[in-house]
């Protein structure tokens, strides 16, 4: 445990993927998926006088973006 009384939990195996494509000279579109396997294992344990808490890893997320220049 460190000064803040937190302890790093086990390693996680996160898989992220993304793709970007140009529609034309002035526009592009991108898609990204994070934590594809939806690994929800603990990241940090926090031991306080109120009890032991853990902070989960963010779940699976998707992002879609477009970019247009004028």
Predicted model as a PDB file, atoms N, CA, C, CB and O in Angstrom, pLDDT in the B-factor column:
MODEL        1                                                                  
ATOM      1  N   UNK A   1       0.850  -1.191   0.000  1.00 48.00           N  
ATOM      2  CA  UNK A   1       0.000   0.000   0.000  1.00 48.00           C  
ATOM      3  C   UNK A   1       0.884   1.238   0.000  1.00 48.00           C  
ATOM      4  CB  UNK A   1      -0.961   0.007   1.227  1.00 48.00           C  
ATOM      5  O   UNK A   1       2.002   1.210   0.514  1.00 48.00           O  
ATOM      6  N   UNK A   2       0.380   2.325  -0.577  1.00 54.00           N  
ATOM      7  CA  UNK A   2       1.152   3.568  -0.625  1.00 54.00           C  
ATOM      8  C   UNK A   2       0.704   4.505   0.499  1.00 54.00           C  
ATOM      9  CB  UNK A   2       0.993   4.260  -2.006  1.00 54.00           C  
ATOM     10  O   UNK A   2      -0.033   4.104   1.400  1.00 54.00           O  
ATOM     11  N   UNK A   3       1.163   5.767   0.431  1.00 58.00           N  
ATOM     12  CA  UNK A   3       0.841   6.752   1.478  1.00 58.00           C  
ATOM     13  C   UNK A   3      -0.662   6.954   1.656  1.00 58.00           C  
ATOM     14  CB  UNK A   3       1.492   8.085   1.153  1.00 58.00           C  
ATOM     15  O   UNK A   3      -1.126   7.186   2.772  1.00 58.00           O  
ATOM     16  N   UNK A   4      -1.414   6.869   0.582  1.00 59.00           N  
ATOM     17  CA  UNK A   4      -2.862   7.074   0.646  1.00 59.00           C  
ATOM     18  C   UNK A   4      -3.599   5.787   1.035  1.00 59.00           C  
ATOM     19  CB  UNK A   4      -3.382   7.585  -0.701  1.00 59.00           C  
ATOM     20  O   UNK A   4      -4.828   5.729   1.011  1.00 59.00           O  
ATOM     21  N   UNK A   5      -2.820   4.757   1.394  1.00 57.00           N  
ATOM     22  CA  UNK A   5      -3.382   3.473   1.807  1.00 57.00           C  
ATOM     23  C   UNK A   5      -4.177   2.818   0.676  1.00 57.00           C  
ATOM     24  CB  UNK A   5      -4.274   3.659   3.034  1.00 57.00           C  
ATOM     25  O   UNK A   5      -5.207   2.189   0.917  1.00 57.00           O  
ATOM     26  N   UNK A   6      -3.692   2.970  -0.553  1.00 58.00           N  
ATOM     27  CA  UNK A   6      -4.317   2.287  -1.687  1.00 58.00           C  
ATOM     28  C   UNK A   6      -3.370   1.202  -2.176  1.00 58.00           C  
ATOM     29  CB  UNK A   6      -4.661   3.289  -2.837  1.00 58.00           C  
ATOM     30  O   UNK A   6      -2.157   1.293  -1.985  1.00 58.00           O  
ATOM     31  N   UNK A   7      -3.914   0.203  -2.791  1.00 59.00           N  
ATOM     32  CA  UNK A   7      -3.145  -0.936  -3.262  1.00 59.00           C  
ATOM     33  C   UNK A   7      -3.540  -1.218  -4.704  1.00 59.00           C  
ATOM     34  CB  UNK A   7      -3.374  -2.185  -2.362  1.00 59.00           C  
ATOM     35  O   UNK A   7      -4.726  -1.303  -5.021  1.00 59.00           O  
ATOM     36  N   UNK A   8      -2.542  -1.364  -5.584  1.00 60.00           N  
ATOM     37  CA  UNK A   8      -2.822  -1.678  -6.984  1.00 60.00           C  
ATOM     38  C   UNK A   8      -3.284  -3.119  -7.074  1.00 60.00           C  
ATOM     39  CB  UNK A   8      -1.572  -1.440  -7.882  1.00 60.00           C  
ATOM     40  O   UNK A   8      -2.635  -4.016  -6.534  1.00 60.00           O  
ATOM     41  N   UNK A   9      -4.390  -3.348  -7.745  1.00 59.00           N  
ATOM     42  CA  UNK A   9      -4.936  -4.700  -7.896  1.00 59.00           C  
ATOM     43  C   UNK A   9      -4.238  -5.416  -9.051  1.00 59.00           C  
ATOM     44  CB  UNK A   9      -6.470  -4.651  -8.136  1.00 59.00           C  
ATOM     45  O   UNK A   9      -3.262  -4.909  -9.603  1.00 59.00           O  
ATOM     46  N   UNK A  10      -4.739  -6.586  -9.409  1.00 64.00           N  
ATOM     47  CA  UNK A  10      -4.148  -7.398 -10.474  1.00 64.00           C  
ATOM     48  C   UNK A  10      -4.143  -6.676 -11.814  1.00 64.00           C  
ATOM     49  CB  UNK A  10      -4.896  -8.707 -10.606  1.00 64.00           C  
ATOM     50  O   UNK A  10      -4.898  -5.729 -12.031  1.00 64.00           O  
ATOM     51  N   UNK A  11      -3.280  -7.143 -12.703  1.00 67.00           N  
ATOM     52  CA  UNK A  11      -3.232  -6.590 -14.053  1.00 67.00           C  
ATOM     53  C   UNK A  11      -4.526  -6.881 -14.787  1.00 67.00           C  
ATOM     54  CB  UNK A  11      -2.039  -7.156 -14.832  1.00 67.00           C  
ATOM     55  O   UNK A  11      -5.191  -7.886 -14.534  1.00 67.00           O  
ATOM     56  N   UNK A  12      -4.868  -5.993 -15.694  1.00 70.00           N  
ATOM     57  CA  UNK A  12      -6.051  -6.163 -16.521  1.00 70.00           C  
ATOM     58  C   UNK A  12      -5.610  -6.299 -17.962  1.00 70.00           C  
ATOM     59  CB  UNK A  12      -7.038  -4.980 -16.349  1.00 70.00           C  
ATOM     60  O   UNK A  12      -4.528  -5.843 -18.333  1.00 70.00           O  
ATOM     61  N   UNK A  13      -6.431  -6.916 -18.761  1.00 74.00           N  
ATOM     62  CA  UNK A  13      -6.145  -7.074 -20.176  1.00 74.00           C  
ATOM     63  C   UNK A  13      -7.251  -6.379 -20.961  1.00 74.00           C  
ATOM     64  CB  UNK A  13      -6.031  -8.582 -20.570  1.00 74.00           C  
ATOM     65  O   UNK A  13      -8.329  -6.938 -21.164  1.00 74.00           O  
ATOM     66  N   UNK A  14      -6.972  -5.160 -21.396  1.00 80.00           N  
ATOM     67  CA  UNK A  14      -7.961  -4.361 -22.111  1.00 80.00           C  
ATOM     68  C   UNK A  14      -7.642  -4.377 -23.597  1.00 80.00           C  
ATOM     69  CB  UNK A  14      -7.996  -2.909 -21.574  1.00 80.00           C  
ATOM     70  O   UNK A  14      -6.483  -4.255 -23.995  1.00 80.00           O  
ATOM     71  N   UNK A  15      -8.669  -4.526 -24.406  1.00 88.00           N  
ATOM     72  CA  UNK A  15      -8.511  -4.509 -25.860  1.00 88.00           C  
ATOM     73  C   UNK A  15      -9.290  -3.322 -26.397  1.00 88.00           C  
ATOM     74  CB  UNK A  15      -9.002  -5.849 -26.513  1.00 88.00           C  
ATOM     75  O   UNK A  15     -10.495  -3.199 -26.179  1.00 88.00           O  
ATOM     76  N   UNK A  16      -8.575  -2.441 -27.109  1.00 92.00           N  
ATOM     77  CA  UNK A  16      -9.178  -1.275 -27.747  1.00 92.00           C  
ATOM     78  C   UNK A  16      -8.942  -1.376 -29.251  1.00 92.00           C  
ATOM     79  CB  UNK A  16      -8.590   0.058 -27.170  1.00 92.00           C  
ATOM     80  O   UNK A  16      -7.939  -1.944 -29.684  1.00 92.00           O  
ATOM     81  N   UNK A  17      -9.849  -0.835 -30.043  1.00 96.00           N  
ATOM     82  CA  UNK A  17      -9.688  -0.832 -31.494  1.00 96.00           C  
ATOM     83  C   UNK A  17     -10.349   0.413 -32.061  1.00 96.00           C  
ATOM     84  CB  UNK A  17     -10.291  -2.115 -32.131  1.00 96.00           C  
ATOM     85  O   UNK A  17     -11.308   0.942 -31.498  1.00 96.00           O  
ATOM     86  N   UNK A  18      -9.820   0.866 -33.179  1.00 96.00           N  
ATOM     87  CA  UNK A  18     -10.404   2.041 -33.813  1.00 96.00           C  
ATOM     88  C   UNK A  18     -10.094   2.078 -35.294  1.00 96.00           C  
ATOM     89  CB  UNK A  18      -9.904   3.306 -33.147  1.00 96.00           C  
ATOM     90  O   UNK A  18      -9.178   1.411 -35.774  1.00 96.00           O  
ATOM     91  N   UNK A  19     -10.881   2.878 -36.014  1.00 97.00           N  
ATOM     92  CA  UNK A  19     -10.681   3.034 -37.449  1.00 97.00           C  
ATOM     93  C   UNK A  19     -11.047   4.466 -37.839  1.00 97.00           C  
ATOM     94  CB  UNK A  19     -11.531   1.998 -38.253  1.00 97.00           C  
ATOM     95  O   UNK A  19     -11.997   5.043 -37.311  1.00 97.00           O  
ATOM     96  N   UNK A  20     -10.289   5.018 -38.756  1.00 96.00           N  
ATOM     97  CA  UNK A  20     -10.570   6.355 -39.305  1.00 96.00           C  
ATOM     98  C   UNK A  20     -10.557   6.227 -40.821  1.00 96.00           C  
ATOM     99  CB  UNK A  20      -9.514   7.437 -38.807  1.00 96.00           C  
ATOM    100  O   UNK A  20      -9.676   5.584 -41.392  1.00 96.00           O  
ATOM    101  N   UNK A  21     -11.539   6.844 -41.467  1.00 96.00           N  
ATOM    102  CA  UNK A  21     -11.572   6.817 -42.929  1.00 96.00           C  
ATOM    103  C   UNK A  21     -11.927   8.206 -43.460  1.00 96.00           C  
ATOM    104  CB  UNK A  21     -12.591   5.760 -43.440  1.00 96.00           C  
ATOM    105  O   UNK A  21     -12.721   8.933 -42.863  1.00 96.00           O  
ATOM    106  N   UNK A  22     -11.331   8.548 -44.573  1.00 95.00           N  
ATOM    107  CA  UNK A  22     -11.632   9.814 -45.230  1.00 95.00           C  
ATOM    108  C   UNK A  22     -12.811   9.624 -46.184  1.00 95.00           C  
ATOM    109  CB  UNK A  22     -10.389  10.353 -45.990  1.00 95.00           C  
ATOM    110  O   UNK A  22     -12.794   8.735 -47.035  1.00 95.00           O  
ATOM    111  N   UNK A  23     -13.824  10.459 -46.037  1.00 94.00           N  
ATOM    112  CA  UNK A  23     -14.966  10.420 -46.939  1.00 94.00           C  
ATOM    113  C   UNK A  23     -14.619  11.178 -48.217  1.00 94.00           C  
ATOM    114  CB  UNK A  23     -16.229  11.022 -46.264  1.00 94.00           C  
ATOM    115  O   UNK A  23     -14.878  10.710 -49.326  1.00 94.00           O  
ATOM    116  N   UNK A  24     -14.040  12.332 -48.040  1.00 93.00           N  
ATOM    117  CA  UNK A  24     -13.496  13.096 -49.165  1.00 93.00           C  
ATOM    118  C   UNK A  24     -12.390  13.988 -48.603  1.00 93.00           C  
ATOM    119  CB  UNK A  24     -14.620  13.951 -49.898  1.00 93.00           C  
ATOM    120  O   UNK A  24     -11.957  13.792 -47.468  1.00 93.00           O  
ATOM    121  N   UNK A  25     -11.931  14.964 -49.383  1.00 92.00           N  
ATOM    122  CA  UNK A  25     -10.810  15.803 -48.970  1.00 92.00           C  
ATOM    123  C   UNK A  25     -11.104  16.612 -47.709  1.00 92.00           C  
ATOM    124  CB  UNK A  25     -10.437  16.737 -50.089  1.00 92.00           C  
ATOM    125  O   UNK A  25     -10.184  16.936 -46.958  1.00 92.00           O  
ATOM    126  N   UNK A  26     -12.367  16.942 -47.468  1.00 94.00           N  
ATOM    127  CA  UNK A  26     -12.736  17.801 -46.348  1.00 94.00           C  
ATOM    128  C   UNK A  26     -13.475  17.093 -45.207  1.00 94.00           C  
ATOM    129  CB  UNK A  26     -13.579  18.909 -46.852  1.00 94.00           C  
ATOM    130  O   UNK A  26     -13.852  17.739 -44.230  1.00 94.00           O  
ATOM    131  N   UNK A  27     -13.682  15.813 -45.313  1.00 96.00           N  
ATOM    132  CA  UNK A  27     -14.465  15.134 -44.277  1.00 96.00           C  
ATOM    133  C   UNK A  27     -13.878  13.759 -43.954  1.00 96.00           C  
ATOM    134  CB  UNK A  27     -15.929  14.989 -44.723  1.00 96.00           C  
ATOM    135  O   UNK A  27     -13.382  13.050 -44.830  1.00 96.00           O  
ATOM    136  N   UNK A  28     -13.952  13.413 -42.686  1.00 97.00           N  
ATOM    137  CA  UNK A  28     -13.531  12.077 -42.254  1.00 97.00           C  
ATOM    138  C   UNK A  28     -14.467  11.604 -41.153  1.00 97.00           C  
ATOM    139  CB  UNK A  28     -12.049  12.081 -41.760  1.00 97.00           C  
ATOM    140  O   UNK A  28     -15.152  12.397 -40.508  1.00 97.00           O  
ATOM    141  N   UNK A  29     -14.477  10.316 -40.960  1.00 97.00           N  
ATOM    142  CA  UNK A  29     -15.308   9.714 -39.923  1.00 97.00           C  
ATOM    143  C   UNK A  29     -14.453   8.703 -39.166  1.00 97.00           C  
ATOM    144  CB  UNK A  29     -16.589   9.037 -40.533  1.00 97.00           C  
ATOM    145  O   UNK A  29     -13.618   8.018 -39.757  1.00 97.00           O  
ATOM    146  N   UNK A  30     -14.668   8.614 -37.855  1.00 97.00           N  
ATOM    147  CA  UNK A  30     -13.874   7.668 -37.062  1.00 97.00           C  
ATOM    148  C   UNK A  30     -14.773   6.932 -36.077  1.00 97.00           C  
ATOM    149  CB  UNK A  30     -12.733   8.400 -36.308  1.00 97.00           C  
ATOM    150  O   UNK A  30     -15.804   7.448 -35.644  1.00 97.00           O  
ATOM    151  N   UNK A  31     -14.362   5.728 -35.737  1.00 97.00           N  
ATOM    152  CA  UNK A  31     -15.069   4.901 -34.768  1.00 97.00           C  
ATOM    153  C   UNK A  31     -14.042   4.248 -33.871  1.00 97.00           C  
ATOM    154  CB  UNK A  31     -15.962   3.834 -35.465  1.00 97.00           C  
ATOM    155  O   UNK A  31     -13.020   3.757 -34.350  1.00 97.00           O  
ATOM    156  N   UNK A  32     -14.304   4.237 -32.557  1.00 96.00           N  
ATOM    157  CA  UNK A  32     -13.381   3.637 -31.606  1.00 96.00           C  
ATOM    158  C   UNK A  32     -14.169   2.865 -30.568  1.00 96.00           C  
ATOM    159  CB  UNK A  32     -12.496   4.709 -30.936  1.00 96.00           C  
ATOM    160  O   UNK A  32     -15.199   3.338 -30.088  1.00 96.00           O  
ATOM    161  N   UNK A  33     -13.691   1.671 -30.216  1.00 95.00           N  
ATOM    162  CA  UNK A  33     -14.287   0.861 -29.151  1.00 95.00           C  
ATOM    163  C   UNK A  33     -13.213   0.603 -28.113  1.00 95.00           C  
ATOM    164  CB  UNK A  33     -14.876  -0.486 -29.704  1.00 95.00           C  
ATOM    165  O   UNK A  33     -12.135   0.106 -28.440  1.00 95.00           O  
ATOM    166  N   UNK A  34     -13.500   0.938 -26.862  1.00 91.00           N  
ATOM    167  CA  UNK A  34     -12.569   0.708 -25.758  1.00 91.00           C  
ATOM    168  C   UNK A  34     -13.086  -0.419 -24.874  1.00 91.00           C  
ATOM    169  CB  UNK A  34     -12.368   1.999 -24.929  1.00 91.00           C  
ATOM    170  O   UNK A  34     -14.293  -0.574 -24.686  1.00 91.00           O  
ATOM    171  N   UNK A  35     -12.155  -1.204 -24.334  1.00 88.00           N  
ATOM    172  CA  UNK A  35     -12.476  -2.301 -23.423  1.00 88.00           C  
ATOM    173  C   UNK A  35     -13.502  -3.234 -24.063  1.00 88.00           C  
ATOM    174  CB  UNK A  35     -13.008  -1.755 -22.078  1.00 88.00           C  
ATOM    175  O   UNK A  35     -14.576  -3.468 -23.510  1.00 88.00           O  
ATOM    176  N   UNK A  36     -13.154  -3.759 -25.227  1.00 91.00           N  
ATOM    177  CA  UNK A  36     -14.066  -4.585 -26.023  1.00 91.00           C  
ATOM    178  C   UNK A  36     -14.583  -5.792 -25.244  1.00 91.00           C  
ATOM    179  CB  UNK A  36     -13.370  -5.056 -27.288  1.00 91.00           C  
ATOM    180  O   UNK A  36     -15.746  -6.165 -25.396  1.00 91.00           O  
ATOM    181  N   UNK A  37     -13.748  -6.406 -24.420  1.00 88.00           N  
ATOM    182  CA  UNK A  37     -14.160  -7.585 -23.653  1.00 88.00           C  
ATOM    183  C   UNK A  37     -14.925  -7.218 -22.383  1.00 88.00           C  
ATOM    184  CB  UNK A  37     -12.943  -8.415 -23.291  1.00 88.00           C  
ATOM    185  O   UNK A  37     -15.324  -8.105 -21.628  1.00 88.00           O  
ATOM    186  N   UNK A  38     -15.136  -5.918 -22.136  1.00 87.00           N  
ATOM    187  CA  UNK A  38     -15.874  -5.416 -20.981  1.00 87.00           C  
ATOM    188  C   UNK A  38     -15.287  -5.925 -19.662  1.00 87.00           C  
ATOM    189  CB  UNK A  38     -17.339  -5.818 -21.085  1.00 87.00           C  
ATOM    190  O   UNK A  38     -16.018  -6.382 -18.783  1.00 87.00           O  
ATOM    191  N   UNK A  39     -13.969  -5.841 -19.537  1.00 83.00           N  
ATOM    192  CA  UNK A  39     -13.259  -6.247 -18.323  1.00 83.00           C  
ATOM    193  C   UNK A  39     -13.631  -5.289 -17.201  1.00 83.00           C  
ATOM    194  CB  UNK A  39     -11.711  -6.268 -18.547  1.00 83.00           C  
ATOM    195  O   UNK A  39     -13.311  -4.103 -17.280  1.00 83.00           O  
ATOM    196  N   UNK A  40     -14.299  -5.773 -16.159  1.00 77.00           N  
ATOM    197  CA  UNK A  40     -14.756  -4.939 -15.052  1.00 77.00           C  
ATOM    198  C   UNK A  40     -13.978  -5.231 -13.770  1.00 77.00           C  
ATOM    199  CB  UNK A  40     -16.247  -5.152 -14.817  1.00 77.00           C  
ATOM    200  O   UNK A  40     -14.486  -5.009 -12.671  1.00 77.00           O  
ATOM    201  N   UNK A  41     -12.756  -5.722 -13.906  1.00 73.00           N  
ATOM    202  CA  UNK A  41     -11.968  -6.048 -12.722  1.00 73.00           C  
ATOM    203  C   UNK A  41     -11.582  -4.789 -11.958  1.00 73.00           C  
ATOM    204  CB  UNK A  41     -10.715  -6.830 -13.114  1.00 73.00           C  
ATOM    205  O   UNK A  41     -11.665  -3.683 -12.492  1.00 73.00           O  
ATOM    206  N   UNK A  42     -11.163  -4.956 -10.717  1.00 67.00           N  
ATOM    207  CA  UNK A  42     -10.810  -3.817  -9.883  1.00 67.00           C  
ATOM    208  C   UNK A  42      -9.537  -3.158 -10.391  1.00 67.00           C  
ATOM    209  CB  UNK A  42     -10.640  -4.249  -8.426  1.00 67.00           C  
ATOM    210  O   UNK A  42      -8.664  -3.814 -10.959  1.00 67.00           O  
ATOM    211  N   UNK A  43      -9.450  -1.867 -10.179  1.00 62.00           N  
ATOM    212  CA  UNK A  43      -8.227  -1.153 -10.517  1.00 62.00           C  
ATOM    213  C   UNK A  43      -7.455  -0.811  -9.249  1.00 62.00           C  
ATOM    214  CB  UNK A  43      -8.544   0.123 -11.317  1.00 62.00           C  
ATOM    215  O   UNK A  43      -6.273  -1.139  -9.151  1.00 62.00           O  
ATOM    216  N   UNK A  44      -8.076  -0.175  -8.295  1.00 61.00           N  
ATOM    217  CA  UNK A  44      -7.412   0.177  -7.049  1.00 61.00           C  
ATOM    218  C   UNK A  44      -8.286  -0.211  -5.867  1.00 61.00           C  
ATOM    219  CB  UNK A  44      -7.088   1.679  -7.009  1.00 61.00           C  
ATOM    220  O   UNK A  44      -9.508  -0.078  -5.917  1.00 61.00           O  
ATOM    221  N   UNK A  45      -7.650  -0.692  -4.803  1.00 65.00           N  
ATOM    222  CA  UNK A  45      -8.332  -0.943  -3.544  1.00 65.00           C  
ATOM    223  C   UNK A  45      -8.015   0.209  -2.618  1.00 65.00           C  
ATOM    224  CB  UNK A  45      -7.909  -2.309  -2.919  1.00 65.00           C  
ATOM    225  O   UNK A  45      -6.870   0.659  -2.577  1.00 65.00           O  
ATOM    226  N   UNK A  46      -8.975   0.695  -1.885  1.00 68.00           N  
ATOM    227  CA  UNK A  46      -8.778   1.808  -0.968  1.00 68.00           C  
ATOM    228  C   UNK A  46      -9.282   1.382   0.402  1.00 68.00           C  
ATOM    229  CB  UNK A  46      -9.510   3.097  -1.466  1.00 68.00           C  
ATOM    230  O   UNK A  46     -10.481   1.176   0.591  1.00 68.00           O  
ATOM    231  N   UNK A  47      -8.375   1.251   1.349  1.00 68.00           N  
ATOM    232  CA  UNK A  47      -8.749   0.831   2.698  1.00 68.00           C  
ATOM    233  C   UNK A  47      -8.803   2.052   3.602  1.00 68.00           C  
ATOM    234  CB  UNK A  47      -7.750  -0.223   3.256  1.00 68.00           C  
ATOM    235  O   UNK A  47      -7.791   2.720   3.815  1.00 68.00           O  
ATOM    236  N   UNK A  48      -9.990   2.343   4.135  1.00 71.00           N  
ATOM    237  CA  UNK A  48     -10.182   3.482   5.020  1.00 71.00           C  
ATOM    238  C   UNK A  48     -10.814   2.994   6.319  1.00 71.00           C  
ATOM    239  CB  UNK A  48     -11.062   4.572   4.347  1.00 71.00           C  
ATOM    240  O   UNK A  48     -11.123   1.812   6.467  1.00 71.00           O  
ATOM    241  N   UNK A  49     -10.997   3.903   7.237  1.00 73.00           N  
ATOM    242  CA  UNK A  49     -11.636   3.537   8.499  1.00 73.00           C  
ATOM    243  C   UNK A  49     -13.112   3.193   8.302  1.00 73.00           C  
ATOM    244  CB  UNK A  49     -11.496   4.674   9.510  1.00 73.00           C  
ATOM    245  O   UNK A  49     -13.731   2.589   9.178  1.00 73.00           O  
ATOM    246  N   UNK A  50     -13.678   3.576   7.153  1.00 74.00           N  
ATOM    247  CA  UNK A  50     -15.080   3.274   6.845  1.00 74.00           C  
ATOM    248  C   UNK A  50     -15.238   1.916   6.176  1.00 74.00           C  
ATOM    249  CB  UNK A  50     -15.665   4.355   5.951  1.00 74.00           C  
ATOM    250  O   UNK A  50     -16.357   1.412   6.074  1.00 74.00           O  
ATOM    251  N   UNK A  51     -14.160   1.321   5.724  1.00 69.00           N  
ATOM    252  CA  UNK A  51     -14.232   0.031   5.047  1.00 69.00           C  
ATOM    253  C   UNK A  51     -13.291  -0.007   3.857  1.00 69.00           C  
ATOM    254  CB  UNK A  51     -15.660  -0.261   4.597  1.00 69.00           C  
ATOM    255  O   UNK A  51     -12.480   0.898   3.659  1.00 69.00           O  
ATOM    256  N   UNK A  52     -13.407  -1.051   3.079  1.00 69.00           N  
ATOM    257  CA  UNK A  52     -12.572  -1.233   1.898  1.00 69.00           C  
ATOM    258  C   UNK A  52     -13.412  -0.975   0.655  1.00 69.00           C  
ATOM    259  CB  UNK A  52     -11.953  -2.659   1.863  1.00 69.00           C  
ATOM    260  O   UNK A  52     -14.489  -1.549   0.495  1.00 69.00           O  
ATOM    261  N   UNK A  53     -12.919  -0.117  -0.218  1.00 67.00           N  
ATOM    262  CA  UNK A  53     -13.621   0.226  -1.445  1.00 67.00           C  
ATOM    263  C   UNK A  53     -12.732  -0.120  -2.631  1.00 67.00           C  
ATOM    264  CB  UNK A  53     -14.015   1.729  -1.465  1.00 67.00           C  
ATOM    265  O   UNK A  53     -11.512  -0.196  -2.486  1.00 67.00           O  
ATOM    266  N   UNK A  54     -13.309  -0.323  -3.771  1.00 67.00           N  
ATOM    267  CA  UNK A  54     -12.523  -0.521  -4.979  1.00 67.00           C  
ATOM    268  C   UNK A  54     -13.121   0.295  -6.108  1.00 67.00           C  
ATOM    269  CB  UNK A  54     -12.457  -2.013  -5.360  1.00 67.00           C  
ATOM    270  O   UNK A  54     -14.324   0.553  -6.157  1.00 67.00           O  
ATOM    271  N   UNK A  55     -12.251   0.687  -7.000  1.00 62.00           N  
ATOM    272  CA  UNK A  55     -12.640   1.529  -8.137  1.00 62.00           C  
ATOM    273  C   UNK A  55     -12.633   0.662  -9.392  1.00 62.00           C  
ATOM    274  CB  UNK A  55     -11.675   2.766  -8.298  1.00 62.00           C  
ATOM    275  O   UNK A  55     -11.575   0.168  -9.781  1.00 62.00           O  
ATOM    276  N   UNK A  56     -13.781   0.465 -10.035  1.00 64.00           N  
ATOM    277  CA  UNK A  56     -13.813  -0.406 -11.210  1.00 64.00           C  
ATOM    278  C   UNK A  56     -13.216   0.269 -12.442  1.00 64.00           C  
ATOM    279  CB  UNK A  56     -15.241  -0.834 -11.502  1.00 64.00           C  
ATOM    280  O   UNK A  56     -13.117   1.494 -12.525  1.00 64.00           O  
ATOM    281  N   UNK A  57     -12.832  -0.556 -13.371  1.00 67.00           N  
ATOM    282  CA  UNK A  57     -12.379  -0.080 -14.674  1.00 67.00           C  
ATOM    283  C   UNK A  57     -13.619   0.362 -15.448  1.00 67.00           C  
ATOM    284  CB  UNK A  57     -11.572  -1.194 -15.456  1.00 67.00           C  
ATOM    285  O   UNK A  57     -14.684  -0.237 -15.303  1.00 67.00           O  
ATOM    286  N   UNK A  58     -13.491   1.381 -16.251  1.00 76.00           N  
ATOM    287  CA  UNK A  58     -14.626   1.794 -17.093  1.00 76.00           C  
ATOM    288  C   UNK A  58     -15.058   0.639 -17.972  1.00 76.00           C  
ATOM    289  CB  UNK A  58     -14.257   3.023 -17.963  1.00 76.00           C  
ATOM    290  O   UNK A  58     -14.221  -0.120 -18.460  1.00 76.00           O  
ATOM    291  N   UNK A  59     -16.342   0.500 -18.176  1.00 83.00           N  
ATOM    292  CA  UNK A  59     -16.859  -0.586 -19.011  1.00 83.00           C  
ATOM    293  C   UNK A  59     -16.653  -0.307 -20.492  1.00 83.00           C  
ATOM    294  CB  UNK A  59     -18.337  -0.807 -18.732  1.00 83.00           C  
ATOM    295  O   UNK A  59     -16.005   0.668 -20.872  1.00 83.00           O  
ATOM    296  N   UNK A  60     -17.209  -1.168 -21.310  1.00 90.00           N  
ATOM    297  CA  UNK A  60     -17.075  -1.035 -22.755  1.00 90.00           C  
ATOM    298  C   UNK A  60     -17.686   0.283 -23.201  1.00 90.00           C  
ATOM    299  CB  UNK A  60     -17.745  -2.222 -23.485  1.00 90.00           C  
ATOM    300  O   UNK A  60     -18.799   0.622 -22.798  1.00 90.00           O  
ATOM    301  N   UNK A  61     -16.971   1.023 -24.024  1.00 92.00           N  
ATOM    302  CA  UNK A  61     -17.470   2.294 -24.537  1.00 92.00           C  
ATOM    303  C   UNK A  61     -17.218   2.384 -26.039  1.00 92.00           C  
ATOM    304  CB  UNK A  61     -16.802   3.479 -23.803  1.00 92.00           C  
ATOM    305  O   UNK A  61     -16.260   1.813 -26.559  1.00 92.00           O  
ATOM    306  N   UNK A  62     -18.092   3.108 -26.720  1.00 94.00           N  
ATOM    307  CA  UNK A  62     -17.987   3.319 -28.164  1.00 94.00           C  
ATOM    308  C   UNK A  62     -17.977   4.814 -28.438  1.00 94.00           C  
ATOM    309  CB  UNK A  62     -19.158   2.622 -28.926  1.00 94.00           C  
ATOM    310  O   UNK A  62     -18.674   5.583 -27.776  1.00 94.00           O  
ATOM    311  N   UNK A  63     -17.185   5.217 -29.417  1.00 95.00           N  
ATOM    312  CA  UNK A  63     -17.148   6.624 -29.819  1.00 95.00           C  
ATOM    313  C   UNK A  63     -17.189   6.710 -31.340  1.00 95.00           C  
ATOM    314  CB  UNK A  63     -15.879   7.334 -29.260  1.00 95.00           C  
ATOM    315  O   UNK A  63     -16.449   6.025 -32.046  1.00 95.00           O  
ATOM    316  N   UNK A  64     -18.066   7.562 -31.813  1.00 96.00           N  
ATOM    317  CA  UNK A  64     -18.176   7.821 -33.243  1.00 96.00           C  
ATOM    318  C   UNK A  64     -18.011   9.319 -33.435  1.00 96.00           C  
ATOM    319  CB  UNK A  64     -19.547   7.308 -33.832  1.00 96.00           C  
ATOM    320  O   UNK A  64     -18.654  10.110 -32.745  1.00 96.00           O  
ATOM    321  N   UNK A  65     -17.159   9.709 -34.362  1.00 96.00           N  
ATOM    322  CA  UNK A  65     -16.906  11.130 -34.581  1.00 96.00           C  
ATOM    323  C   UNK A  65     -16.809  11.426 -36.068  1.00 96.00           C  
ATOM    324  CB  UNK A  65     -15.624  11.571 -33.865  1.00 96.00           C  
ATOM    325  O   UNK A  65     -16.376  10.591 -36.861  1.00 96.00           O  
ATOM    326  N   UNK A  66     -17.216  12.620 -36.419  1.00 96.00           N  
ATOM    327  CA  UNK A  66     -17.039  13.107 -37.784  1.00 96.00           C  
ATOM    328  C   UNK A  66     -16.255  14.414 -37.745  1.00 96.00           C  
ATOM    329  CB  UNK A  66     -18.414  13.304 -38.494  1.00 96.00           C  
ATOM    330  O   UNK A  66     -16.337  15.177 -36.782  1.00 96.00           O  
ATOM    331  N   UNK A  67     -15.512  14.652 -38.786  1.00 94.00           N  
ATOM    332  CA  UNK A  67     -14.733  15.884 -38.891  1.00 94.00           C  
ATOM    333  C   UNK A  67     -14.943  16.462 -40.283  1.00 94.00           C  
ATOM    334  CB  UNK A  67     -13.213  15.626 -38.612  1.00 94.00           C  
ATOM    335  O   UNK A  67     -14.733  15.790 -41.293  1.00 94.00           O  
ATOM    336  N   UNK A  68     -15.360  17.716 -40.313  1.00 94.00           N  
ATOM    337  CA  UNK A  68     -15.576  18.407 -41.586  1.00 94.00           C  
ATOM    338  C   UNK A  68     -14.816  19.734 -41.536  1.00 94.00           C  
ATOM    339  CB  UNK A  68     -17.113  18.641 -41.862  1.00 94.00           C  
ATOM    340  O   UNK A  68     -14.968  20.511 -40.594  1.00 94.00           O  
ATOM    341  N   UNK A  69     -14.010  19.979 -42.544  1.00 93.00           N  
ATOM    342  CA  UNK A  69     -13.287  21.246 -42.633  1.00 93.00           C  
ATOM    343  C   UNK A  69     -13.817  22.051 -43.810  1.00 93.00           C  
ATOM    344  CB  UNK A  69     -11.763  21.008 -42.778  1.00 93.00           C  
ATOM    345  O   UNK A  69     -14.207  21.506 -44.842  1.00 93.00           O  
ATOM    346  N   UNK A  70     -13.818  23.353 -43.621  1.00 90.00           N  
ATOM    347  CA  UNK A  70     -14.325  24.259 -44.647  1.00 90.00           C  
ATOM    348  C   UNK A  70     -13.209  25.109 -45.196  1.00 90.00           C  
ATOM    349  CB  UNK A  70     -15.437  25.143 -44.093  1.00 90.00           C  
ATOM    350  O   UNK A  70     -13.440  25.939 -46.075  1.00 90.00           O  
TER     351      UNK A  70                                                      
ENDMDL                                                                          
END                                                                             
